[in-house]
Amino acid sequence: MIEWAYIGGGAAVGLIVGLTGVGGGSLMTPLLIYGFGVQPHLAVGTDLLFAALTKSAGAVSFARHRLVPWRVVAQLTGGGVAGAGLMLLALAQVGTAHPAVHAAMKVTLGIMLWLTAAATLYKVVRAGWWWRSTATGSRAVVHADVPEAEQQRPRWRWAPLALGTLIGALVTLTSVGAGAIGVAVLMLLYPHLPLARLVAADVTYAVPLTLVAGLGHASLGSVDWGLLGWLLTGSLPGIWLGSRLVQWAPVALVRSLLSLLLTWVGFKLVLA
């Protein structure tokens, strides 16, 4: 019977991801810990491979539409994989099931959920600003006249490696950070890159990052393969349905409510 609960949980997370674009890690990992009583290290490791498999479909779709800025992806992937490797080495030394590691995972996950909630709410505000700007004819959001090379040039040359390494380490520890937070970082680093290409870059570089981190966790015994299979069984149709309902759903309202939920769960994790 518990298998149907996993499938239902995966479907619910997939539906919300399809509707809002909010990263599944910020939803799935807390659900596994508090909803199903999964140990934090197993929740993180399983969710990382879950993310790698679900995001790969999105990356392929973006690549087919030629939206992926590959230079940006390469810059972030180098730092992300390095950060994941460093965090995996630290986890291997201490042990993923160690109480101190569990405590660090929960506190850091709670902080990451706060940041994700803020980034999600910012998307709502930015979307309203974008609509008003385009409605009045403003060219503030138009990037077509910016050369391709300039679009993919970071604001600071050192930043993609440094921030990519930080995100890679945090994603490996919590499974959260490559979604809404990743897009916010990309907006900061690549101000001339159109929003669609920012999202494409974020989804695409997250695939090798979560795959490396997830396989690293698997080598440490931190992946529940059966649980992963049941979650995917529910999430894939959930994402498909959500992506088709998004044009009718009140996305701004859903994102606002979701940011409140993530904030509350963040407090629960940090103060537990």
N, C-alpha and C positions, 0 to 999 in steps of 0.2 A: 504493500500500500504506500510505503514511503516513496517508492519510485514515481508514483503519480504526483506526489507533492513536489518532487524535484522537477518533473516535467512542467507542472503548473508554475513553479517559481521561475523556471527558465523562460516560459512563454510570457509571463508578466514583465520580466526584465526586458526581453526582446521587444515587446510591444512598446514599452516606454522609450527604449533606445530608438526604435523606428519612428516614433512620434516626435521626439525632442532632440535626438542626436547626442544626448548626454551619454558619456562613456559608461559601458556596462559594469566596469570595475567598481565604480562608486555606488552602484546598486547591488551587484551580485555578492561582493565580499561581505558587506554588512548583513545581507539576507542569509548567507550561509552561516555566519557566526551566530547571529541572534535568532534567525528564523528556524534553522535546522540544527543548531548546536555543534557545528563543525569546528574543529580546532583551528585557531587563526592561521597556523602555517599551512595546513591543508587547504583552507579556504583561499589563501593568497596564491599558492602554487597551482591549484586547480583552475582558479579564475584567470590566471595568466595564459594558460593554454587555451582556455575558453575564448579569451580575447583575441589571441593570435589566429584562431580558426575563423571566428566570426568577422574580424576586421579584414581578413584576406579577401573575402568576397567583395567588400567595398573597395579595396585597393585595386582589384582587377577591373571593377566597373569604372573607377576613375581613370585608370590607365587606358582603357578602351576609348574613353572620351577625350583622351589627350589633355587631361587637366593636371597631371602630376608634375610638379616642378622638381625634376630629378636631382638637380644640383642642391636644392634645399634639403631634400630627403637624405642625400649622401652626407651633407654637413652634420645633420642632426643624428643620423644613425651611428656615425663614428663615435660621438660622445655618449650616446645612449647605451650602446653595447659595452663601451668601456665602463660606464657607471654600473651597469648590470653585473659585469664580471667582478668588479671590486666588491659589490654588496654580496654576491654569491660566495666569494672567498671569506668574507667576514662571517656569513651565516654558517659556512662549513666549519669554521674554527670554533664557533660557540655552540652550534647545534640548533636546528630550526625549531625543535620542540622544547628548548630551554625556556623556563618561565620568564626570564629577562627578555628574551626575544619576543615572546608573546606580548609582554607588556609594551615593548617598543613598537611592535606592529600595531597594537590597538591605539596607542597615543598618536603615533604618526598618521595612521589611517584617519583618526578623528580630525586632525589638523588638515589633512588633504581633503576631507569631505567639506570642511569649512571653505577652503579655497575653491573647491569645485562649485559649492553653492554660490559663492560670490561671482565666479566666472559665469555660471548659468544665469544668474540674475542680470549680470552685465550684458549678456546676449539679448535679453528681453529689452533692456533699455536701448542698446545699440540698434536693434532691429527697428524700434520705433523711430529713432533718430534717422536711420537710413531711409525709412519710408517717407518721412517728412521732407528730407533733403531732396530725394528724387522727385517727389510730388511738386516741389517748388522750383525744380530745374537746376538745383545745385550740382556742380560737377565735382564736389568734394570726394565722392566715392567712385569716380570714374578713373580707371587705370589703363585704359586701352592705349593711351598715348605714351605710356612709359615703356621704354625698350625692355625686352626680355631679360637681358643681362642685368639691368638695373633692378628689375623686379626681384631677382633672385640674389641680390647682393645684400648681406646683412648690414644692419645699422652699425654694429661693432664687429670687427673681424674675428675677435676671440670668443664672442658670445655664443655662437652655435655649439662649439665644443664644450664650453664650460657649462652652459645651461642644459645641454643634452646629457652631459655626464651626471648632473644633479638629478634630472628627471629620470634617467635610467636607474640610478640608485634607489630613488623613492618608489618607482614603479615596481622594482624587484622586491622591495620590503613590504609594500602595501597593495600592489596591483592597481593603484590609482595614480593618475597624473598624466597619462598619455591622451586624455580626452579633452575635456573643457579647458583644463589648465594648459595642455599642450597648444591648443588653439590660441589662448591668450598670450602665451610666450611667442608664438609665431607672429601674431599681430604686432607685438613689440619689436621683434627683430627684423621683420620684413614689411615695412609700412606701405610699400607700393604693390604688394602682391594681392590680387583680387581675392575676395572671400572664398569663392569656390575652390581656388587653388590652394588657399591656406588649409581648408578642410581636407582637400585631397592629400596634401603633404603630411598633415597630422595623422590621418588614417594609414597612409602608406608606410611612414617610418615607424609607426607603432607595431607593424607586423613583425619585422625582424627583432625589434626590441622585446616584445612580449614573448616571442618564440624562444629567443635565447634565454630570457629570464625563466620562462616556464620549463624549458628542458633542463635548465640548471636546478630548479626546484625538484624536478622529477628525479634527477641524479642523487638528490639529497633525501629522497623518499617523501617529498611534500606534495604529491599529486594523488588524488583519488580518481583513478581512471573510470571506475563505474559511475561515480557521480558526474564526471565530465560528460560521459555519454548521455545520461539522462537530461542534463541541462541543455545540451545541444539539441536533443530531440524536441524540447519545448521552445527553445529560443529562436531557432531558424524560422519556423512558421510565424512566430511572434513578431520578429523583425520584418518579415515580408508583409504581414497584415498592417503593422504600424506605419510602414513606409507608404502604404496605399491609402491609409486613413488620414495622413497628415494634412492633406489639403482641406479637409473638413473639420479637423479638430482645432479647438482653441489653444494653440501651441503656447502662446504667451502665458495664458493662465496655468497650463500644465507645468511649464517650466518654473513659474513663480512658486507654485505649490511644492514642486519638487525641490526647489532651493531651500524652502522652509523645512522639509522633511530631512534633507541632508544635514542641515544645521543642527537639528534636534538629535539625529543619530550621531553626529560628530561630538556633541556634548556628552552623550551616553558613553561613547568609546573613551573619551579623554578622562571623564570623571569616574569611570567604573572602577 
